[in-house]
Amino acid sequence: MKSGPEQIALPLDWPHSSGDTRLILSDANRAASEHFRKWTMWPVKATILTGPPRSGRTLLARSFVERVGGRLIDGAERADEEEVFHAWNNAQDSGRPLVMVNDVAPPEWVPQLPDLRTRIAVTPVTRVGLPDDTLFPQLIELLFADRGLYVPAEALRFMAERLERDYWAAERAVEVVDRFAIAERARLTTPTVRRALSEANLISRE
C-alpha cells in the first residue's frame, strides 16, 4: 500500500506511536485531530470525542493520551458515573487530560449524577464524521492491506463509488471480497469484486 501525508492523522512533528499509521486524515476527522493538537487551549482538561463506530475515534483518542500521559474512558456514557466524575476532577488537578469516547454527546448524553452533569456541560466536544471522498478509498485499501492483499486501482475505485459510505460497510465489503476470492481462487479484479459484492447484496445487481 502506498503511503503519503494524507495517511497521517496527527501532525508530523508529534512522535509516532504504532497506531499513527492507521489514521487517515481527511475532512472527516481533521477538526478532531486539530482539537487534540491544541489541547492546552481547552477550557477544561477534558474532552468528549464522538463519531460513528469503527471510525478510528478510539485509536485517535488512545494515540493522544499515550503522548500526553492522559486518560481514556471509552464508552463514558455507559461507565460508572462516580468513576467518570472522579476521573474528570483528577484531570483538572493533575493537568493530565481526560478523553471520553462516546456514541453520543450533550445534549443527548445527560448524566444522572448532578455533579457530573455540571462538569459535562462545560466539557468541549469534538467529532469524527462519516468517511468522505478522500478517506473512504484509503480506508478500503488499508483494510485489504491488513489482510496482505493489494487491490488494483480500478477495483478500489469501483468499491468506493458503489458501497454505502460507512465504516462498517467498508469492513464488511473487504471481508466479503476476500472470502469470495479465496473460495473462487480468483484474483482481486474488478469483475471479482463486482460478483462478490453483488452476491452479498452489498451493491445492486447489474
N, C-alpha and C positions, 0 to 999 in steps of 0.2 A: 504494500500500500504506500503510495506516495505521501510524503509529509510536507507540511508547509505552515506558514504563520497562522493560517485560519484554523489549524488543528490545536492551537494552544489557547486555552480559555482563560489563562491568567497572564499578567504582564511578564514580559521576558526577563525583567530584572529581578523577579522573585525566584528563589531557589526551587528547583523542580522536585516534586515527590513522584513516587511511582505511578500515581493516578493522573498526573497532569496530562500525559499524552492521550488520555481517553476523553479529554474535554475539548469539544469542538466549539469554537467561538463563532457566534453569528448574532444577528439582531434578536434572536430568541432568548439569548442569555447574556447579552453584552451588558445590559443595565445591572444585572445581578453581579456580574464579575466586577464591574466598576464600583458597585456598592461595597464589596468586600475589600477592594483595594484602598478605599477611603474610610476604613473602619474607625480610624482615630477621630473622625469627624462625626461619628454617630452621636445623637443626643444622650443616649444611654449605652452602656457596654453590653448590649444585647440586640438581637435582630431576629426577625421571622422570615424564613425562606419558604416560599410555596411554589407550586407548579405541578404539572401533570406527573403521575407516576412514571418511572423509568426515564425521566428527563435529564438525569445526571445531577439532580438537585442535591442529593446526599453526598455524592462524590465531590461536588463543588464545596459544600459545607465542610466536609472532612478534610479536604486539602487545605482549606483556610485555617481551621482550628489547629491542625498539626503545625502550621507555620508560626502561629502567634501564641500557642500554648493555651488556647481557649477550650471550651466545652461544647459538645454537640448533643442535643436531645432530639432524636429522630422520632417523629410522631408525638410531638409535645401535647397535642390536643387530646391524646389518649393516655398520657402519662399521669402519674400521681401528682395532683396539683400542689401538694405540700413540697414535693421534691422539686418541681419546676419553680415554685416560689423561692425556695432557699437557693437554688442554682442562680436565679436572676439576681438575688441580693448579693450572693457571693461574687458574681461577675462585677458588680459595681464596687465592691470592697477591694477586690484583688486587681481590678483593671484588666482581667483576662476575659475576653468576650464570650458570651453565650450565644450559640446559634440554635434556633428552634426550627426544625424542618417539619412542615405541616401540609396536609392536604388543603386546609382552609386557613384563612387569616381573618382578623377582625374586619367587619362586624359579624361574620359567620361564626367565628370562634369566640365564645363568651364563657370564660371560666366561672365555675360556681363559687370558688373561693374569692371573697371580696378583695382581699389584699393583692391576690394575683391579678384579678381583673383590672385593678387600677394600674398595675405595672405593665400589663399587656397593652393597655390603652395608649401608653406613651412609647411603646417599642416600635421602631421602624420596621417596615415590611418591604421585601424585595421579591421579585417573581421571575420564574423561568417560564417562557411561553411555549406554545406549540412549535414544532420544528418548521423552519422556513425553507425557502428555496436553496439557501446555502448549506444549512445544517443537514437536511434530510438525506441527500445523496451521500454525503460524507459519513453519516451515521450508518447507512446501509453498507457502505464499503468497509467501515470499521467492523461491523458485525460479521461480515464474511471473513475479514482478516483474522478475527478471533478464532475462526474455525480452520485457519490455514488455507483459505480459499481466495483466489483472485477472480473478481468479476469484471468482465470486459466493459468498456465504457458504454457501448450501445445497450447492453443488458442492464447496466446500472441506471442509465437514463430511462429505460423502459419502466423499471420498477419505481423510480422516483416520480415519474409522471402518472402512473396508474394507481398506485397504492393510496389508501386513506392516509392523510398526513397526520400520523400519530406515532408516538414512540413504541407503543405495544405492537402496532401494525407492522412496523419495521422489523422488530424482533421475530414476530410470528412468520413473516414472509421469508426471512432469511432461513429460518429453521425448515420451513416447508420446501423451499428450493433445494436446500442441502439434502434433505431426506429423499426428495424426488430424484435428484441427480444420482445419488448412491443406488437407489432401487433400480433406476433405468440404465445405470452405468453410462450416464450421459455427461458431456462437458457442459460447463456453465455458459451456454449461448443464449441469445435472446429467445429462440424457439423453445428451449428447455425451460427458461424462466416463465414464458407465457403459458406453457402447458401446466407447469407446477402450480402457478397462481390461479389459473382458471379452474383446475380440478379441485383446488381447495376453496374455491368461491371467494378468493381474496380480491379478484378483479372480475369484471363482467366477461362472459364468454364471447368470443368474436366469431 
